[in-house]
Amino acid sequence: MRGQVEEALKKVRPYLLADGGDIELVDVKDGVVEVRLTGACGSCPMSQMTLRQGVERALREAIPDIKQVVAVNSGFMPPVF
């Protein structure tokens, strides 16, 4: 399934790159896909919407066995003002 996920992410990636971000596949286990949003996507307040409405939707259309797409922490902590 990992190969299928990689192929599906290739179709989503250009949209993320256009906004200065990217996506990394971290793991696929029991229908749960773990990804890391990087670049501008990693700190964007709309990243959860992008994850659900863009990435998860595209992956589920391509691979119906996917149950969930989860973003793992990139380790980036935005500054607190």
C-alpha positions as CSV (number, residue, x, y, z in Angstrom):
1,M,0.0,0.0,0.0
2,R,2.9,2.3,0.7
3,G,3.7,2.5,-3.1
4,Q,0.1,3.4,-3.9
5,V,0.2,6.2,-1.3
6,E,3.5,7.6,-2.7
7,E,1.9,7.6,-6.2
8,A,-1.2,9.4,-5.0
9,L,0.9,11.9,-3.1
10,K,2.7,12.8,-6.3
11,K,-0.6,14.1,-7.7
12,V,-1.2,16.3,-4.6
13,R,2.3,17.5,-4.2
14,P,2.3,20.2,-7.1
15,Y,-0.5,22.0,-5.3
16,L,1.4,22.1,-2.1
17,L,4.6,23.2,-3.8
18,A,2.8,26.0,-5.5
19,D,2.0,27.5,-2.0
20,G,5.6,26.9,-0.8
21,G,5.0,23.7,1.1
22,D,5.4,20.0,0.6
23,I,4.4,16.7,2.1
24,E,6.5,13.7,3.3
25,L,5.1,10.2,3.8
26,V,6.1,9.0,7.3
27,D,4.3,5.7,7.6
28,V,1.4,3.5,6.4
29,K,0.0,1.0,8.9
30,D,-3.4,-0.7,9.1
31,G,-5.0,1.9,6.7
32,V,-3.7,4.9,8.6
33,V,-1.4,7.1,6.6
34,E,1.0,9.4,8.6
35,V,2.4,12.4,6.7
36,R,4.5,15.4,7.6
37,L,3.6,18.8,6.1
38,T,6.7,20.8,5.5
39,G,7.7,24.3,4.3
40,A,4.9,26.8,4.4
41,C,2.3,24.0,4.9
42,G,4.0,23.0,8.2
43,S,3.2,26.3,9.9
44,C,0.0,27.3,8.0
45,P,-3.1,27.8,10.1
46,M,-5.1,26.2,7.2
47,S,-3.0,23.0,7.2
48,Q,-5.6,20.8,8.8
49,M,-8.1,21.9,6.1
50,T,-5.5,21.1,3.4
51,L,-4.9,17.7,5.1
52,R,-8.6,16.8,5.2
53,Q,-10.1,18.4,2.1
54,G,-7.0,17.9,-0.1
55,V,-4.7,15.2,0.9
56,E,-7.0,12.8,2.6
57,R,-9.7,13.2,0.0
58,A,-7.2,12.5,-2.8
59,L,-5.7,9.5,-1.1
60,R,-9.1,7.9,-0.3
61,E,-10.3,8.4,-3.9
62,A,-7.1,6.6,-5.1
63,I,-7.0,4.0,-2.4
64,P,-10.4,3.2,-0.8
65,D,-8.7,1.1,1.9
66,I,-7.3,4.2,3.6
67,K,-9.1,4.8,6.9
68,Q,-7.4,8.0,8.0
69,V,-4.6,10.5,7.2
70,V,-2.8,11.9,10.2
71,A,-0.2,14.7,10.3
72,V,2.7,14.1,12.6
73,N,4.5,16.9,14.2
74,S,7.4,18.4,12.2
75,G,9.0,19.7,15.3
76,F,8.5,23.3,14.2
77,M,7.3,25.5,17.0
78,P,6.1,29.0,15.8
79,P,7.2,31.9,17.9
80,V,4.8,33.1,20.6
81,F,4.3,36.9,20.7
